[in-house]
Amino acid sequence: MREITLEAASLLEHAQIGEAVAARARAESVLRSVSGDLADGPACMHFVRVVSFIAQAEPAAAVEAADLMLSAAEREGSAGWRACALASRAWQRSRLGHADAAKNDVDRVLRDLVTAESLAAEEREPIAAVNSLVAVAIGYWELRLYELAAPQFLLAHEMSRADDRQNGNQAMWLLNLAELHLHWALELYQISQVDEAEAHTAEAERYALWAAAEVSGDDSGAWRENALLFAACSRADRDDPAGAAIDIEAYTERLETRGFLPDALTVSKPFYAVALSRSGRPEEALRVMAAAVRDLSADADWLMVASTHRTRAVLMAQLGSEDAQATLAYGDSLAAALWRQRLNTLHAARSLHDLAALRLQHEQMARAADLDALTGIANRRAFDHALECARTAPEAARRQIAVLLIDTDRFKQINDTYGHAAGDSALRAIAGTLSALAGPDDLVARLGGDEFAALLADRDEAAAADVAVRMVQAVRELPDCPATLSIGVAVASAGGLQAALERADEAMYAVKRAGGDGVRLCDEDEAALAA
């Protein structure tokens, strides 16, 4: 599986540098190799399909691919790939909502993104974790929530640097940060917050130059040129506009030659025109923006459309056009309204974050209330709750459960001889040993002091006694722990657990009276079972 994940990581890079068709074809070949059905393939290759559709501006196909991916990720139990699917689906739905108001559901998009962010934080597999962070970041960026997107890209970069694979990934996330700050600056220019905009172009340059220094792998040339293009854009409104204009033109031509889609280079056009205008070439700047307006695609991002038209209007106004002044006034009022809408969305996202954090806190508190603070296993409260749930379950009369009551022998000797810290350490070791021998549907709890208990699901007397014997043997073999166990075992239907608990208690005391370090079934008349 690791090899497939590594190949998926490579295909994801290729899909974003003009090779989406080939990347998707390879991904679909791997997906079908499992059973012949795309749906049955690995989640990582589903993500390649999703990203390929996104790169080709096919949001409806990307949403369908993300739904397939979500099923695959859930089947694999992968939090990271689930996060990728949810986040990618969310921002592609956002794209669809831009084109069709009937499909615009910002609340649903935000909920998917907040859920995806929580899942991304759980993932430990590096490739899935990094891509989940980036997917969440892009989702927030799509909603122009730059404040929420930037930290995700930074985390992705840190994780990529810790990975020993040599590829362009770590530079990609820095490139994303550079482009994000360029977009943020463009939006700030729309509402005449010039100083803040220039602060963001400075940030864009910092990240772009950082990316150029870190690129590696087979596609390093493309990533470096992309980074240097963004660095040149960031200089257009500050120092050296003439040099910025030269560099923007040069790197744009190189990237177009490499097959970068024109839409991927749209962000550079307003900065190129500004650089030309500020270096004494206003007519040439106006020609650039007239071509940029003409070349805008029907599904172009709102900000790119607004920035392109506004930059052209500013240049026309500087050259004396009265009509351009009226266009600018209208555009500025619209930009101000859209900025307020952005702030409202940011407030809604932060409110959902707060609710998610509060829900997580409540869940953690509920779990903590059922855990023994010293050993980390279930406590008496959790044990009693499990007994009650089993007793009142609809299938209680038919389900058989074994009860083990476990007392630690010679525990007082440990405390008296070695101190309470040694006693606590012994209890933790015993708790860990008991838990390791229980099954996934069983419960092991510390009832208090040096007493433990276990509920073993669907065990008969022989199976329960076998588990108990192995527990006694395992604790006997613990290093630096002279304690042993006395275990009483009783088996009953779930509805009769209270009586079984009493019988197990009697059997456990019978073992204690016989010297401890053994197991006894509740209805045995003979000596305790040898462990």
C-alpha positions, 0 to 999 in steps of 0.5 A: 500500500505504501508504494501505491501511496507514493505513486499517488503523491507523484501523480498528484504533482503531475496533475497540477503541472499540465499532465492531468489527463495522463495522471487520471488515466494511470490512477484509473488503471490502478483503481480498476486493477482491484476488481474492475470497478473504480469504486473498489480501488484505494482512496489515494488514487481516487484523490488523483482523479479528484485533483485531475478533474479540478485541474481541468475545471470540471467541478461536477465530475470532481464532486462525483469523484470525491464521493467515490473517494469518501466511500473508499476512505471510510472503508480503509478507516483513513481519517486523512483521505476522508478529510481530502474527500470532504474538503475537495468536495466542499470547495468544488460544490462552492465552485458549482454554487458560483455558477448556479445560485440554486446549488450555493450552500455555504453552510454545508460547505463550511461544515464539511471543511470544519469536519475535514480539518478535525479529521486532518488533525487525526491523521498520522500517515505523512502523505495522507496527512499533508494532502488533507491539510492542503485540501482543507486550506484550499477549501478555505481559500476558495471561500476567501477565508485566507486567515484559516487557509494559511496555517494549514499550508504552513503545517503541510510544509512542515510535515513535508520537510520531515518526509525524506522523499525528494519531490516538489511537495514542500515547495508546492505548499510554499507556492500556495502561500505565495499565491494566497497572499497575492490573492489577499493583496488583490482583494485588499486593493479592491477596497483601497486598503493599499498598505495592508495589500502591500504587506501581503505582497511582501509576504508573497515574495518571502514565500515565493523565494523560499519555495524557489530555494527548496524545490527538488525532484524531477519537476523542480524546474517548473516549480522554481519558475512558478515561484519566481513568477510569484516573486516577480508579481509581488515586486510590481507594486513596491520596488523595481517595477521595471525588473518585475515586468521583465521577470513576469513576462519571461517566467510566464512564457516559460511556464506556458511553454511547459504546458501550464494552463492559462487559467493558472497564470491569470493571477499574474496579469494585474501585477504585470500591468501594474509593473508596466504602468509604474515603469512608464509603459501605460499603453502597453499595460492597457493592452495587456489588460484588454487581452486579459479581459478578453481571455477570461474564462466563463468559470473564472474565479470572481476575484480574478474577474474583478481584479482584471476588470478593475486594473483595466479600468484604473489604467483607462482612468489614468489615461483620461477615460471618464467612463472608466471613473464611473466603472471604478466607482461601481466596482469599488462599491461592489467590492466593499459589499463582497468584502463584508460578505467575506467577513460574515463567512469568516465569522460563521466559520469561526463559530463552527470552529468554536462549536466543534472545539466545544463538542470535542471538549465535551467528548473528551470530558465524557471519556475522561469521566469513564477512565481511571486516572492512574492506569488509563483503563475504564473505571468503576463508573464505566464498568457499572454503566457497561453492566447496565447497558448489557443488562437492558439491551434487547438481546440480553436474554440471548447474549452470554457474557463472562465476568472476571473479578481480579484482585492483586495479591501481595500489593501491600507488600509492594507499597510497604517495601518499595513505596507508593510510586512503585505500587502505582507503576505496578498497577499501570503495568497490570492494567496494561497487561490485562487490557492487552489480553482482552478482545476488542469488544471486551471491557477491562476496568479498575474498580478501585485500589488493587481490584480489577474486573473484566467483561468478556463478550460471547465467551463460555466458561472454557474460553473465559477461564483460558483468558483468565489463566493467561492473565495470571501467567502474564502478570506473573512474568512482569519484570520487577513486579512481585504481585500476582492475581487471584481471578474469579470467573462466572458466566451468565446471560447479559440479563443475569450479570448481577448474580454472576458478579456475586458468584465471581466475587465468591470464586475470587475469594476462594482463590485468595484463601487458597494462597492466590495466584490462580483462577477459579470458576464460580461453580467449581468445588475443586481447588483453583485452576493452576495458571 
